[in-house]
Amino acid sequence: RIVLVGVIFDGHDENETEESLDELAQLIDTAGAVEVARMTQRRDSPDSTFFIGKGKAQELKELCLAVDSDTVVFDNELSPGQQYNLEKLLGRTALDRTAVILDIFAQNAHTLEGKAQVELALLRYRLPRLRRGADAKMSQQRGGVGSRFGSGETKLEVDRRRIKNRITRLEQELKELGSTRDLQRKGRSRSGLANVVIVGYTNAGKSTLLNRLTNAGVLVEDRLFATLDPTTRRLSLPGGEPVLLSDTVGFVKRLPHGLVESFKSTLEVAVLSDLLIHVVDSTAVDPESQIQAVHEVLQEIGAGPVPELLVFNKADLAPETAQRLLSQNEGSVAISAVTGK
């Protein structure tokens, strides 16, 4: 049972924050939890202790008690210190948007590479958030010569070291998996086939489009981040020329940098492609901002210069919006991946 918290900063309005909270509610639903209340506050800048003001934090505590919530989720990124202070004050778990996205990714990763990428992102997120628990004073026994000079490692230090070692191991694993992918890619490039990659906001209909074009049989669900593991299929164009068509993980506004970093090898297919098919959900509240969010991630991974075809999907559900978007974006197309129109 989750209470959502959004902060309206200068240069942003209430509608923008509400829309972002609606998306967060969708993320929470995908993660398997339920929203029971939400709270917003207007601020010039985040409070260094609680992110929201102290009075508002107290108000939040009362709201949590009133609706019997067990977790609070902030739409913004919390620092480890803010998270700790909030949990201490509220007496319940405090998370941020990044933690929710990581949780969904952890549920949806199926391949070896996908699982390794998610675990890496999770560990990078957890490392600065390790805290001294009740057993903080429990140090390991002193040992060996000169043992009277200082105590052994604390539990916290051991945990930190273990996580760092695991991160190093995962990075190595992903490097090796990346090399295998490179060999496969070189094999494909030797075949002389052009690479076409489907990108877009999460739940825009990328997998449905891949299935429609190639009968790929990829899992399609009306939920965020249903696809994490890329699928590549061969597609014969009407003129007879074959191309390789790949699906990618969906993007979302403020996609955590750690995730983009961890998924770089998967997202590399977009960087090395000959054409990007950018699928946009015509039924979205603000399709333009979703297009911008996707462009930001593409720039971050170095796929900005790749030629792009904008495809406005779900045109059967929002014909007017699709028409408007078509007229604003020259050379774009409107489709319904479900009906094939």
C-alpha positions in Angstrom: 0.0 0.0 0.0 1.8 3.0 -1.3 1.6 6.8 -0.8 3.0 8.7 -3.8 4.8 12.0 -3.2 5.6 14.6 -5.9 7.3 18.0 -5.6 6.5 20.9 -8.0 9.7 22.8 -8.6 10.1 26.2 -10.3 9.6 26.0 -14.0 7.2 23.1 -13.7 3.4 23.2 -13.2 0.9 21.0 -11.3 -0.4 19.3 -14.5 3.2 18.1 -15.3 3.7 16.8 -11.8 0.3 15.0 -11.8 1.0 13.4 -15.1 4.4 12.2 -13.8 2.7 10.8 -10.7 0.1 9.0 -12.9 3.0 7.3 -14.7 4.6 6.5 -11.3 1.2 4.9 -10.2 1.4 2.8 -13.4 5.0 1.8 -12.5 3.8 0.8 -9.0 0.9 -1.2 -10.4 3.3 -3.0 -12.7 5.6 -3.7 -9.7 2.6 -5.4 -8.0 1.7 -2.7 -5.4 -1.3 -0.4 -5.1 -1.5 3.4 -4.6 -3.7 4.5 -1.7 -3.0 8.2 -1.6 -0.8 10.9 -3.0 0.7 14.2 -1.8 2.4 17.1 -3.6 4.3 20.1 -2.4 5.6 23.2 -4.2 9.2 24.1 -3.4 12.0 26.2 -4.8 14.6 23.4 -4.1 14.7 20.0 -2.3 15.1 20.0 1.5 18.5 18.5 2.3 17.1 16.4 5.2 13.7 15.1 4.0 13.5 16.3 0.3 10.1 17.8 1.3 9.8 20.3 4.2 9.9 19.1 7.8 6.2 20.1 8.3 5.2 18.3 5.2 7.1 15.2 6.2 5.2 15.2 9.5 1.9 15.6 7.5 3.0 12.7 5.3 3.5 10.6 8.5 -0.1 11.3 9.5 -1.4 10.5 6.0 0.4 7.2 6.1 -1.2 6.3 9.4 -4.6 7.4 8.2 -4.5 5.2 5.0 -2.5 2.4 6.6 0.3 2.6 4.0 3.5 0.5 4.4 5.6 2.4 1.9 6.2 5.9 0.6 7.4 6.4 -3.0 8.9 9.8 -4.2 8.6 10.7 -7.8 12.1 12.2 -7.6 15.5 10.7 -6.8 16.3 10.6 -3.1 19.8 10.8 -1.7 20.8 8.0 0.7 20.7 10.5 3.5 17.2 11.7 2.7 16.0 8.2 2.4 17.4 7.3 5.8 15.9 10.4 7.5 12.5 9.8 5.9 12.4 6.1 7.0 13.4 7.1 10.6 10.7 9.8 10.8 7.9 7.9 9.0 8.6 4.5 10.5 8.1 2.8 7.1 10.0 2.2 3.9 10.8 5.2 1.7 11.7 4.6 -1.9 12.2 6.7 -5.0 11.2 6.3 -8.7 14.6 4.6 -9.5 14.0 1.9 -6.9 10.5 1.1 -8.4 11.9 0.9 -11.9 14.8 -1.4 -10.7 12.2 -3.6 -9.0 10.2 -4.0 -12.3 13.4 -4.7 -14.2 14.4 -7.4 -11.7 10.9 -9.0 -12.1 11.1 -9.0 -15.9 14.7 -10.0 -16.7 14.9 -13.5 -18.2 18.1 -14.0 -20.1 21.5 -14.4 -18.5 22.5 -10.9 -19.8 19.3 -9.2 -18.7 19.6 -10.7 -15.2 23.3 -9.6 -14.9 22.5 -6.1 -16.1 19.6 -5.7 -13.6 21.7 -7.1 -10.7 24.5 -4.7 -11.6 22.1 -1.7 -11.6 20.6 -2.8 -8.3 24.0 -3.2 -6.6 25.2 0.2 -7.9 22.0 1.7 -6.4 22.4 -0.1 -3.1 26.1 0.5 -2.4 25.8 4.1 -1.2 22.6 3.2 0.7 24.2 0.5 3.0 23.6 1.5 6.6 24.9 0.5 10.0 22.2 -1.8 11.3 21.6 -2.9 14.9 24.7 -5.1 14.5 27.0 -2.2 13.5 29.1 -2.7 16.6 29.6 -6.4 15.8 33.1 -6.4 14.4 34.8 -9.6 13.3 37.3 -11.0 15.8 40.7 -9.5 15.8 43.2 -12.0 14.6 46.9 -12.6 14.1 49.9 -10.6 15.2 49.4 -7.1 16.5 45.7 -7.8 17.1 45.5 -5.3 19.9 45.9 -2.5 17.4 42.4 -1.8 16.2 39.4 -4.1 15.7 38.6 -6.3 12.6 36.2 -5.4 9.8 32.7 -4.3 10.7 29.6 -6.0 9.2 29.1 -2.9 7.1 32.6 -3.0 5.7 32.2 -6.7 4.8 28.9 -6.0 3.0 30.4 -3.1 1.1 33.4 -5.2 0.1 31.2 -8.1 -1.1 29.0 -5.7 -3.2 32.1 -4.1 -4.8 33.5 -7.6 -5.6 30.2 -8.7 -7.1 30.0 -5.5 -9.2 33.5 -6.1 -10.6 32.5 -9.7 -11.4 29.2 -8.7 -13.1 31.0 -6.0 -15.2 33.5 -8.7 -16.3 30.6 -11.2 -17.1 28.8 -8.5 -19.2 32.0 -7.7 -21.0 32.3 -11.4 -22.0 28.6 -11.6 -23.0 29.2 -8.3 -25.0 32.1 -10.0 -26.9 29.8 -12.9 -27.8 27.2 -10.4 -29.0 29.9 -8.6 -31.1 30.8 -11.9 -32.8 27.1 -12.5 -33.6 26.8 -9.0 -34.9 29.9 -9.3 -37.1 28.4 -12.5 -38.5 25.2 -10.6 -39.3 27.1 -7.7 -40.8 29.0 -10.1 -43.0 25.7 -11.2 -44.3 25.3 -7.7 -45.6 21.8 -7.2 -44.1 20.8 -3.8 -42.9 19.9 -3.5 -39.2 16.6 -1.9 -38.3 15.9 -1.3 -34.6 12.6 -0.5 -32.9 12.9 2.0 -30.1 10.3 4.0 -28.1 8.7 4.8 -24.8 7.7 1.8 -22.7 4.3 0.3 -23.6 4.2 2.1 -26.9 3.7 -1.1 -28.8 7.2 -2.0 -30.0 6.8 -5.8 -29.4 3.4 -5.8 -31.0 4.9 -4.2 -34.1 7.8 -6.7 -34.2 5.2 -9.5 -34.0 3.0 -8.0 -36.6 5.9 -7.6 -39.1 7.8 -10.9 -38.4 5.5 -13.2 -36.4 8.2 -13.2 -33.8 6.0 -14.5 -31.0 7.4 -12.0 -28.5 5.5 -11.7 -25.3 3.1 -8.7 -25.5 1.6 -7.3 -22.3 -0.2 -4.0 -21.5 2.3 -3.2 -18.8 5.5 -1.1 -18.6 8.8 -2.8 -19.3 7.3 -6.1 -20.5 10.4 -6.4 -22.8 13.9 -6.3 -21.4 15.7 -8.8 -23.5 16.1 -7.8 -27.1 14.8 -10.0 -29.9 16.1 -10.0 -33.5 14.2 -11.4 -36.4 14.7 -11.4 -40.2 12.2 -9.4 -42.2 11.7 -9.5 -46.0 10.7 -6.0 -47.3 8.1 -5.8 -50.0 10.8 -5.3 -52.6 12.4 -8.6 -51.5 15.4 -7.2 -49.7 15.8 -8.9 -46.3 16.7 -6.8 -43.1 17.3 -7.6 -39.5 14.7 -6.2 -37.2 15.4 -5.9 -33.4 13.2 -4.9 -30.5 14.7 -3.0 -27.5 13.8 -2.2 -23.9 11.4 0.7 -23.5 12.5 4.1 -22.3 10.8 6.2 -19.7 11.1 9.8 -18.5 14.1 10.2 -16.1 15.3 6.7 -16.8 17.9 6.2 -14.0 21.4 6.8 -15.3 22.6 3.6 -13.6 20.2 1.6 -15.7 21.2 3.2 -18.9 24.8 2.5 -17.9 24.0 -1.2 -17.1 22.0 -1.7 -20.2 24.5 -0.1 -22.5 25.5 -3.4 -24.2 21.8 -4.2 -24.9 21.1 -0.6 -26.1 24.2 -0.8 -28.4 22.0 -2.4 -31.1 20.4 1.1 -31.5 23.8 2.8 -31.8 25.0 0.3 -34.5 21.7 0.3 -36.5 21.1 1.6 -40.0 17.6 2.9 -39.1 15.6 3.5 -35.9 11.9 2.9 -36.0 10.7 5.2 -33.2 7.3 4.0 -32.0 5.1 6.6 -30.3 1.9 5.9 -28.4 -0.8 8.2 -30.0 -3.0 7.7 -26.9 -0.5 9.0 -24.4 -1.4 12.2 -22.5 1.7 14.0 -23.8 3.3 12.1 -26.8 5.7 15.0 -27.5 7.3 14.7 -24.0 7.7 11.0 -24.5 9.4 11.5 -27.9 11.7 14.0 -26.1 12.5 11.4 -23.3 13.4 8.8 -25.9 15.6 11.3 -27.8 17.4 12.1 -24.5 18.3 8.4 -23.9 19.3 7.9 -27.5 21.7 10.9 -27.2 23.1 9.5 -24.0 24.0 6.2 -25.5 25.4 7.8 -28.7 22.5 6.8 -31.1 21.5 10.4 -31.8 22.9 10.6 -35.4 21.1 7.3 -36.5 18.4 8.1 -39.1 14.9 7.8 -37.5 11.4 7.0 -38.8 8.6 8.2 -36.4 5.7 5.8 -36.2 2.6 6.9 -34.4 1.0 3.7 -33.1 -2.5 3.0 -31.7 -3.8 5.4 -34.4 -7.1 3.5 -34.3 -7.7 4.5 -30.7 -6.7 8.2 -31.1 -7.2 9.1 -34.8 -7.2 12.9 -34.2 -4.0 12.9 -32.2 -2.3 10.7 -34.7 -3.4 13.0 -37.6 -2.1 16.1 -35.6 1.3 14.4 -34.9 1.6 13.3 -38.6 1.1 16.8 -39.8 3.7 18.1 -37.4 6.3 15.5 -38.3 7.2 15.3 -41.9 7.8 11.8 -43.3 6.2 10.1 -40.3 3.5 7.3 -40.5 0.5 6.4 -38.4 -0.3 2.8 -37.8 -2.2 0.3 -35.6 0.2 -2.5 -34.8 -2.7 -4.5 -33.3 -5.0 -4.4 -36.4 -2.2 -4.1 -39.0 -3.7 -1.0 -40.5 
